[in-house]
Amino acid sequence: MQLNVVFFARLKRETGVEYLSLEVAEGSDVRAVAQLLEARFGISLGGCMTAVNETYASPDTVLSPGAELAFLPPVAGGSGEPTTTPSTGAPSASAPADDGPAGDVQTHCEVTAAPLRLETADAFLVKPEYGAQAYFVGTVRSPNKGRTVEFIEYEGYAPMARRVMQGAADTAREQYGDLRVFLQHRVGRLLPGEASILIGVASPHRRAALEACDFLIEHLKLHVPVWKHEADEDSQHWVDGQTAHETL
C-alpha cells in the first residue's frame, strides 16, 4: 500500500526531503514504517512523535492505504516566557492571513506569516454578551540563556496546528463554560520583540476568561506542532522542545 510521509524541522534537513510517497506492506504500523525510513536515510527517529492524518498517533497505530504519516520532533511553539500576562480589558481591525483561519463560529484558529495584532483578536472577541476579555501575547526574547538572539525561524504543521487549536478551545469550553476563543500562531522569521503567539478569550465572567486563557497557553505550548530554529550571536540551532505524546 502507498503512504504519504511528511518530515518537519530538523528531520526535513537531515533527510533532505519534506514529502515522500512510500510503498509499504499492508497492515504496517507506524513503528515499522519508521524503521524503514531510518534504514533508507541513515537517521534516528527515536524520541520523535508521529501523527496520522493530522492527529497524534502511537507507534503501534496500524496505517491505512493513502494515510498521511508525519514525523514530528519535540514541539517548541509559542515563546519561552510571556511578555504580557493574561489580563482583562479590551485592547481593537484585522491583519491578512497567509493560511486560512479555521474554527467554529465561536473560535478563530490560524497559522500565519503575517504580524499578529491585538486589534484583530479584539474585533472577534468583543461582543455585548461577553463582559470580559483576557489576552496573552508571546514574543521573541533576547537575550536568551545569556546570548543575544538575532532571529527565530518558526516552522509549523499548519493543518494539524489548527486541529490542535480547535481541540484546545473545545476543551476550554468544557471546563470554563461559554467562551469565544481567538488563537493565532505565527510562522517564518521573527525578530526579537515580535509576537509569535496570540491567545484571546472572551467570557461573560472575568475569572473564566483569565483561567481559560491560562489553560490555553499551557496546553498549546505542549501540543501545537511548531518548531523554532534560533540564530544567536554564536550559532544557529533548533530550540529544545517537548513531547506530550507517545514517541518512537
Secondary structure, DSSP 8 states (H G I E B T S, - for coil): -EEEEEE-THHHHHHS-SEEEEE--TT-BHHHHHHHHHHHHT---TT-EEEETTEEE-TT-B--TT-EEEEE--B--S-SS-SS--EES--------SS--B--TTEEEEEESS---HHHHHHHH--TT--EEEEEEEE--SSBTTB-EEEEEEEE-HHHHHHHHHHHHHHHHHHH-S-EEEEEEE-EEE-TT-EEEEEEEEESSHHHHHHHHHHHHHHHHHHS-EEEEEEESS-EEE---B--S---
